[in-house]
Amino acid sequence: MGTSAHSTLVRPTLVQPMMVSSTRVRPTTTRPSLDTRPAAHTFAPPATTVRFGNYLSATLAPFYQGVTDFVADRLHIPTTLETGSAYGQLAAGEVDAGFL
C-alpha cells in the first residue's frame, strides 16, 4: 500500500467538567476565618480628631490639605494638618498620620 501525503491528525480527548448538583451535602464544619478585622458594619470611627503631619515640602501643603479634607469627608471625622518637626511625633502619638 502507498503512503498518504496527508497524515491523520489525532485530536486529544477533552475532559468535560463534572456537573455538581445544587442539592449536594455540604460539610457541617467551617474553617476559622483568618481575617481578624471587624465587619464593616461594626466599624466605629474614632471620636477624636485625626492629626496629620507634613514632613515634606511646604509648597505641597495645599495638596496635603486636600487629602486630609477628603479623609475627613469620607470618615465623617475632623482632621487637622500640622507642619511636622520630627518623625518622633509619630512614635509619640502627637501626630496620627504623616506625609513622609
N, C-alpha and C positions, 0 to 999 in steps of 0.2 A: 504494500500500500504506500501511497505517496504521502508526503508530509504537507500539511496545510500551511499556507503563508500566514494565516491568522491563528494565533494561539487562543485557546479558550481561557477567558477570564474567570477566576474563581472569586466570587463575592463572599465576603465574610458574613456570617450569620449575626445579625444584631440581637442583642439581649433586650427583650422587652421589659419595661418596668412592671413590677408586681402591683396589682390592684389591691388596695387595702380598704376594707370595709369601714365605714364610719361608725359601726357598732362594735368595733373590737374592744376588748377589755383593756383598760389602762391600768398601769401599776398603781397600787394604793399608797406607796411611799413616794415622797418627793425629796429631791436633793436640797440641802440647805443653800440659801442664797449667799453668794459671795459679796453682794452689794450691801454694804453697811450704811449707805446713805438713807436718810429718812425719805419717805414717799413725798412726792411733790406737794400733795395736798396737806401734809403735816408741817411744811416749812413755815417757820415763823421768823420774819426778818427782825434784826436787832432793833431795839427801841432807841438806840443812841445814834449819833451822827457818825458816818464813816469818814475818817480823815485821810485824805490823800496827800502825799508829799511829792514835790517836784525836785528831783535831784539832777535834772538835766538842764538844758538851755532855757533861760528865761524868755527867749524870743518865741518859744513854742508854748508858752503859758496859755494863750487863748485856745489852742488845740486841747491841752490837758483839761482846761476848764470845761470844754465841750464834752469830753469823755466823762468827767465827774458829774456833769449835769445829766448826761444820758443814763448813768448808773442810778442817780437819784430818781429819775423819772421811771425807770424800769422796775426798781426795787421798792419804790414808794418810801424812801427814807432820805433824810437830809445828808448832804455831803459837803465837805469843805476841801479846798486846795490850798496847801501851805507850801512855802519855799523851804525845802529841807536843808538842814545844815550839816547833818552827819547821818551815815547809814545806821548808826546805833539807835536812832529814833525808832526804826522799825523793830529792832530787837527789844527795845524797852517798852514798846507798846504806845509810844507817843504818837505814832502815825500807823494807821491800819493798812494802807497800801501805798505803793510808791511807783513813780516813773523813774526807772533807773537807767 
